[in-house]
Amino acid sequence: LKGEPRPPAPRAMDIEYSAKSTDGTYEYRHVILPKDLAKSIPTDRLLREEEWRGIGVTQSRGWQHFALHRPEPHVLLFRRPVGCDPNTGFVDPELERAAKAKYQQEIAEAMAAGGRAAPEEL
């Protein structure tokens, strides 16, 4: 309305990014949007890269919005293949081999240390 102060617009710095985790095939992360910003995005479909970048989400290349988190629509779930080159967004076979070997090593070390769950953070 004319003459009334407008609430401050959500800023990219208000977007929260989780640590990455992996299952040996994909890397995962979630992004938490300010609730005001989340009201402006569709909740019935996945966002295309230009859409999530357009609202201020900044990540290296290769990430895809892959699932809806219906209980909390302001949480966006992303994944990308293990070994994805963050500059090109494409899987680099050498990076993929190294990432999978590292994951297998971490699993072996966790099992040797008492069978705890697989490591999650990279």
N, CA and C of each residue as an Amber inpcrd file, in Angstrom:
protein
   366
   0.8320000  -1.1800000   0.0000000   0.0000000   0.0000000   0.0000000
   0.8730000   1.2380000   0.0000000   0.3990000   2.2420000  -0.6630000
   1.1600000   3.4700000  -0.8010000   1.2970000   4.1690000   0.5430000
   2.5030000   4.5910000   0.8570000   2.7560000   5.3340000   2.0690000
   3.0460000   4.4880000   3.2980000   2.7730000   3.1790000   3.2430000
   3.0580000   2.3120000   4.3910000   4.4490000   1.7180000   4.2340000
   5.1710000   1.5850000   5.3500000   6.5030000   0.9810000   5.2390000
   6.3980000  -0.4760000   4.8010000   7.3160000  -0.8820000   3.9590000
   7.3510000  -2.2620000   3.4830000   8.2930000  -3.0690000   4.3580000
   7.9510000  -4.3250000   4.6210000   8.8770000  -5.1630000   5.3840000
  10.1500000  -5.3700000   4.5830000  11.2800000  -5.5500000   5.2550000
  12.5190000  -5.7550000   4.5090000  12.4510000  -7.0300000   3.6840000
  13.0070000  -6.9700000   2.4880000  13.0290000  -8.1430000   1.6150000
  14.0220000  -9.1670000   2.1700000  13.6910000 -10.4670000   2.0570000
  14.6600000 -11.4770000   2.4930000  15.9450000 -11.3250000   1.6880000
  17.0500000 -11.5390000   2.3350000  18.3390000 -11.3890000   1.6680000
  18.9970000 -12.7390000   1.5220000  19.8650000 -12.8500000   0.5300000
  20.5820000 -14.0990000   0.3080000  21.3530000 -14.5110000   1.5570000
  21.7950000 -13.5270000   2.3470000  22.5610000 -13.8720000   3.5460000
  21.6860000 -14.5220000   4.6180000  20.3700000 -14.4600000   4.4690000
  19.4570000 -15.0910000   5.4150000  19.1720000 -16.5550000   5.0630000
  19.6840000 -17.0180000   3.9350000  19.5070000 -18.4020000   3.5100000
  20.5590000 -19.2520000   4.2140000  20.1200000 -20.3800000   4.7990000
  21.0300000 -21.2720000   5.5180000  21.3260000 -22.5110000   4.6850000
  22.5930000 -22.9390000   4.7270000  23.0510000 -24.1050000   3.9600000
  23.5650000 -25.1700000   4.9170000  23.1050000 -26.3980000   4.7370000
  23.5810000 -27.4930000   5.5830000  24.9600000 -27.9530000   5.1140000
  25.5810000 -28.7520000   5.9600000  26.7900000 -29.4630000   5.5420000
  26.3730000 -30.5120000   4.5100000  27.3150000 -30.9610000   3.7250000
  27.0310000 -32.0060000   2.7420000  27.1180000 -33.3740000   3.4050000
  26.3200000 -34.3130000   2.8990000  26.4200000 -35.7090000   3.3130000
  26.4080000 -36.5560000   2.0450000  26.7300000 -37.8260000   2.1810000
  26.7810000 -38.6900000   1.0060000  26.2940000 -40.0830000   1.3440000
  25.8660000 -40.7890000   0.3130000  25.5400000 -42.2020000   0.4510000
  26.4340000 -43.0350000  -0.4640000  27.4750000 -42.4040000  -1.0020000
  28.3890000 -43.0810000  -1.9110000  27.9960000 -42.9350000  -3.3710000
  26.7540000 -42.5590000  -3.6400000  26.2840000 -42.3340000  -5.0050000
  26.0150000 -40.8550000  -5.2450000  25.4010000 -40.2180000  -4.2590000
  25.0850000 -38.7920000  -4.3380000  25.6240000 -38.0600000  -3.1250000
  25.8530000 -36.7590000  -3.3090000  26.0680000 -35.8280000  -2.2020000
  24.7110000 -35.1650000  -1.9760000  24.4160000 -34.8730000  -0.7320000
  23.1470000 -34.2480000  -0.3850000  23.3980000 -33.0120000   0.4660000
  22.4770000 -32.0830000   0.3920000  22.4590000 -30.9490000   1.3090000
  21.0490000 -30.3740000   1.3000000  20.7230000 -29.6760000   2.3550000
  19.4490000 -28.9670000   2.3520000  19.7200000 -27.4850000   2.5450000
  18.7980000 -26.7060000   2.0480000  18.8940000 -25.2530000   2.1030000
  17.6150000 -24.7550000   2.7800000  17.7770000 -23.9140000   3.7950000
  16.6310000 -23.3940000   4.5280000  16.4190000 -21.9340000   4.1230000
  15.2580000 -21.6830000   3.5530000  14.9130000 -20.3340000   3.1210000
  14.2080000 -19.5910000   4.2450000  14.3550000 -18.2780000   4.3020000
  13.5130000 -17.5100000   5.2180000  12.0460000 -17.7630000   4.8430000
  11.1900000 -17.8910000   5.8180000   9.7960000 -18.2620000   5.5350000
   9.1000000 -17.2560000   4.6310000   9.4310000 -15.9860000   4.7450000
   8.8280000 -14.9920000   3.8490000   9.1980000 -15.2550000   2.3970000
  10.4380000 -15.6260000   2.1650000  10.8930000 -15.9320000   0.8100000
  10.2330000 -17.2100000   0.3120000  10.0730000 -18.1850000   1.1720000
   9.4840000 -19.4650000   0.7800000   8.0420000 -19.3090000   0.2980000
   7.3670000 -18.2820000   0.7610000   5.9780000 -18.0570000   0.3420000
   5.8770000 -17.7250000  -1.1410000   6.9790000 -17.3120000  -1.7430000
   6.9580000 -16.9050000  -3.1430000   7.3270000 -18.0190000  -4.1150000
   7.6020000 -19.2200000  -3.6120000   8.0040000 -20.3100000  -4.5080000
   6.8990000 -21.3610000  -4.5960000   6.8350000 -22.0830000  -5.7170000
   5.8320000 -23.1410000  -5.8360000   6.1100000 -24.2720000  -4.8420000
   5.0690000 -24.8530000  -4.2960000   5.2340000 -25.9500000  -3.3350000
   4.7650000 -27.2840000  -3.9120000   4.3120000 -27.2700000  -5.1700000
   3.7810000 -28.4890000  -5.7670000   4.6900000 -29.0940000  -6.8250000
   5.8920000 -28.5510000  -6.9560000   6.8390000 -29.0790000  -7.9540000
   8.2630000 -28.7070000  -7.5700000   9.2150000 -29.3910000  -8.2020000
  10.6290000 -29.0910000  -7.9770000  11.0090000 -27.8190000  -8.7180000
  12.0020000 -27.1210000  -8.1860000  12.4700000 -25.8870000  -8.8190000
  13.5700000 -26.1910000  -9.8240000  13.5320000 -25.4930000 -10.9380000
  14.6250000 -25.5660000 -11.9130000  15.7910000 -24.7210000 -11.3900000
  16.9740000 -24.9980000 -11.8940000  18.1580000 -24.2880000 -11.4030000
  18.0080000 -22.7810000 -11.5040000  17.4810000 -22.2900000 -12.6100000
  17.3540000 -20.8370000 -12.7490000  16.3600000 -20.2730000 -11.7300000
  15.3940000 -21.0690000 -11.2850000  14.4470000 -20.6020000 -10.2820000
  15.0980000 -20.5030000  -8.9050000  15.8010000 -21.5740000  -8.4670000
  16.3950000 -21.4800000  -7.1300000  17.5480000 -20.4940000  -7.0890000
  18.2890000 -20.3720000  -8.1770000  19.3230000 -19.3320000  -8.2080000
  18.6760000 -17.9430000  -8.2190000  17.5350000 -17.8120000  -8.8820000
  16.8330000 -16.5400000  -8.9860000  16.3080000 -16.0110000  -7.6550000
  16.0870000 -16.9010000  -6.6800000  15.6210000 -16.4340000  -5.3690000
  16.7840000 -16.2330000  -4.4030000  18.0160000 -16.4410000  -4.8910000
  19.1790000 -16.1410000  -4.0640000  19.9610000 -17.3230000  -3.5420000
  19.5660000 -18.5510000  -3.8950000  20.3380000 -19.7240000  -3.4660000
  21.6110000 -19.7760000  -4.3050000  22.7600000 -19.8320000  -3.6270000
  24.0370000 -19.8850000  -4.3290000  24.7840000 -21.1430000  -3.9270000
  25.0920000 -21.9540000  -4.9200000  25.8470000 -23.1940000  -4.7230000
  26.7000000 -23.4020000  -5.9620000  27.6870000 -24.2760000  -5.8310000
  28.4760000 -24.6290000  -7.0020000  27.5910000 -25.3960000  -7.9860000
  28.1110000 -25.6660000  -9.1350000  27.3210000 -26.3100000 -10.1910000
  27.0730000 -27.7870000  -9.8990000  26.0120000 -28.2930000 -10.5110000
  25.7020000 -29.7080000 -10.4310000  24.5950000 -30.0750000  -9.4570000
  24.1930000 -29.1590000  -8.5890000  23.1430000 -29.4480000  -7.6130000
  21.7760000 -29.4180000  -8.2800000  20.9130000 -30.3670000  -7.8800000
  19.5420000 -30.4200000  -8.3770000  18.5800000 -30.4640000  -7.1950000
  17.5220000 -29.6890000  -7.2840000  16.4310000 -29.7760000  -6.3110000
  15.7190000 -31.0880000  -6.6420000  15.7880000 -32.0710000  -5.7470000
  15.3470000 -33.4230000  -6.1110000  14.1380000 -33.9320000  -5.3500000
  13.7170000 -33.2720000  -4.2920000  12.5650000 -33.7580000  -3.5340000
  11.8960000 -32.6020000  -2.8060000  10.5940000 -32.7550000  -2.5960000
   9.8360000 -31.7750000  -1.8200000   9.7740000 -32.2480000  -0.3780000
   9.9540000 -31.3360000   0.5410000   9.8510000 -31.6340000   1.9710000
   8.5510000 -30.9950000   2.4460000   7.4540000 -31.7050000   2.2330000
   6.1180000 -31.1340000   2.4660000   5.8930000 -30.5980000   3.8800000
   6.4240000 -31.2410000   4.9390000   6.1830000 -30.6610000   6.2710000
   6.8070000 -29.2770000   6.4490000   7.8870000 -29.0090000   5.7190000
   8.5710000 -27.7190000   5.8260000   8.9180000 -27.2280000   4.4190000
   7.9740000 -26.5960000   3.7230000   8.2310000 -26.2020000   2.3340000
   9.3370000 -25.1670000   2.1720000   9.7940000 -24.5670000   3.2760000
  10.9060000 -23.6090000   3.1890000  12.2660000 -24.3220000   3.1930000
  12.2580000 -25.6550000   3.2840000  13.4910000 -26.4500000   3.2320000
  13.5790000 -27.0840000   1.8480000  14.6120000 -26.7360000   1.1120000
  14.8350000 -27.2910000  -0.2250000  15.8790000 -28.3980000  -0.1240000
  15.5970000 -29.5470000  -0.7300000  16.4920000 -30.7060000  -0.6900000
  17.2250000 -30.8270000  -2.0210000  18.5470000 -30.8720000  -1.9450000
  19.3860000 -30.9250000  -3.1400000  20.2760000 -32.1600000  -3.1310000
  20.6510000 -32.5950000  -4.3320000  21.6450000 -33.6530000  -4.4780000
  22.4130000 -33.4240000  -5.7690000  23.5960000 -34.0530000  -5.8150000
  24.3600000 -34.0970000  -7.0550000  25.1770000 -35.3770000  -7.0210000
  25.5430000 -35.9040000  -8.1830000  26.3150000 -37.1520000  -8.2030000
  27.6710000 -36.9770000  -7.5230000  28.1070000 -38.0200000  -6.8490000
  29.4530000 -38.0240000  -6.2770000  30.4480000 -37.8700000  -7.4270000
  31.4520000 -37.0470000  -7.2240000  32.4620000 -36.8220000  -8.2560000
  32.1020000 -35.7110000  -9.2200000  31.0740000 -34.9640000  -8.8910000
  30.6610000 -33.8540000  -9.7430000  31.6960000 -32.7310000  -9.6270000
  32.1490000 -32.2380000 -10.7570000  33.0840000 -31.1160000 -10.7680000
  32.2850000 -29.8500000 -10.4350000  32.6070000 -29.1690000  -9.3320000
  31.8210000 -28.0010000  -8.9360000  31.9150000 -26.8240000  -9.9090000
  32.8980000 -26.8460000 -10.8010000  33.0280000 -25.7610000 -11.7780000
  32.2100000 -26.0040000 -13.0420000  32.0510000 -27.2880000 -13.4270000
  31.3370000 -27.6020000 -14.6680000  29.9340000 -28.1530000 -14.4200000
  29.7330000 -28.7990000 -13.2650000  28.4570000 -29.4530000 -12.9940000
  28.3640000 -30.8510000 -13.5590000  29.4390000 -31.3260000 -14.1730000
  29.4490000 -32.6720000 -14.7510000  30.3370000 -33.5940000 -13.9230000
  30.0150000 -34.8850000 -13.9560000  30.8130000 -35.8660000 -13.2250000
  32.1530000 -36.0290000 -13.9270000  33.2180000 -35.9140000 -13.1470000
  34.5810000 -36.1540000 -13.6030000  34.9390000 -37.5610000 -13.1240000
  35.2220000 -38.5010000 -14.0470000  35.4850000 -39.8820000 -13.6290000
  36.5810000 -40.0050000 -12.5660000  37.6100000 -39.1680000 -12.6460000
  38.6770000 -39.2280000 -11.6440000  38.1820000 -38.7450000 -10.2730000
  37.4340000 -37.6490000 -10.2540000  36.8600000 -37.1690000  -9.0010000
  35.8830000 -38.1920000  -8.4260000  35.1230000 -38.8330000  -9.3050000
  34.1540000 -39.8400000  -8.8630000  34.8580000 -41.0220000  -8.1990000
  35.9250000 -41.5310000  -8.8470000  36.6830000 -42.6580000  -8.2610000
  37.2520000 -42.2720000  -6.8970000  37.8340000 -41.0820000  -6.8060000
  38.4460000 -40.6380000  -5.5480000  37.3840000 -40.4760000  -4.4530000
  36.2350000 -39.8940000  -4.7810000  35.1770000 -39.6830000  -3.7860000
  34.6130000 -41.0140000  -3.3090000  34.4160000 -41.9650000  -4.2210000
  33.8820000 -43.2710000  -3.8300000  34.8900000 -44.0430000  -2.9930000
  36.1740000 -43.9350000  -3.3340000  37.2130000 -44.6090000  -2.5440000
  37.2640000 -44.0100000  -1.1360000  37.1610000 -42.6970000  -1.0350000
  37.1680000 -42.0420000   0.2730000  35.9670000 -42.4980000   1.0970000
  34.8040000 -42.5710000   0.4760000  33.6010000 -43.0030000   1.1810000
  33.7640000 -44.4430000   1.6840000  34.2780000 -45.3260000   0.8450000
  34.4750000 -46.7300000   1.2560000  35.4740000 -46.8200000   2.4040000
  36.5210000 -46.0110000   2.3590000  37.5110000 -45.9800000   3.4380000
  36.8710000 -45.5200000   4.7470000  36.0450000 -44.4890000   4.6780000
  35.3700000 -43.9860000   5.8780000  34.4050000 -45.0300000   6.4500000
  33.7340000 -45.7600000   5.5820000  32.8250000 -46.8340000   6.0390000
  33.6420000 -47.9100000   6.7550000  34.7590000 -48.3170000   6.1380000
  35.6010000 -49.3590000   6.7350000  36.1370000 -48.9140000   8.0930000
  36.5710000 -47.6680000   8.1870000  37.0890000 -47.1570000   9.4640000
  35.9840000 -47.0920000  10.5190000  34.7940000 -46.6890000  10.1200000
  33.6850000 -46.6250000  11.0720000  33.3150000 -48.0250000  11.5650000
  33.3100000 -48.9790000  10.6790000  32.9750000 -50.3530000  11.0660000
  34.0540000 -50.9210000  11.9910000  35.3070000 -50.6320000  11.7050000
  36.4090000 -51.1130000  12.5300000  36.3810000 -50.4860000  13.9170000
  35.8100000 -49.3050000  14.0030000  35.7590000 -48.5940000  15.2930000
  34.5430000 -48.9790000  16.1200000  33.8720000 -50.0290000  15.7470000
  32.7700000 -50.4980000  16.5610000  31.4510000 -50.5930000  15.8440000
  31.4750000 -50.5330000  14.5270000  30.2510000 -50.7480000  13.7710000
  29.2590000 -49.6080000  13.8220000  29.7460000 -48.4250000  14.1310000
  28.8300000 -47.2830000  14.1390000  28.3250000 -47.0050000  12.7210000
  27.3210000 -46.1660000  12.6730000  26.7230000 -45.8060000  11.3870000
  27.7630000 -45.1740000  10.4670000  27.4930000 -45.2370000   9.1860000
  28.3880000 -44.6740000   8.1840000  28.5540000 -43.1800000   8.4310000
  29.7320000 -42.6390000   8.1310000  29.9360000 -41.1910000   8.2870000
  29.0380000 -40.4420000   7.3370000  28.5530000 -39.2990000   7.7760000
  27.6410000 -38.5290000   6.9310000  28.2840000 -37.2990000   6.3380000
  29.0880000 -36.5890000   7.1040000  29.6220000 -35.3360000   6.5910000
  30.9230000 -35.5710000   5.8460000  31.0650000 -34.8300000   4.7830000
  32.3040000 -34.8730000   4.0000000  33.2340000 -33.7910000   4.4680000
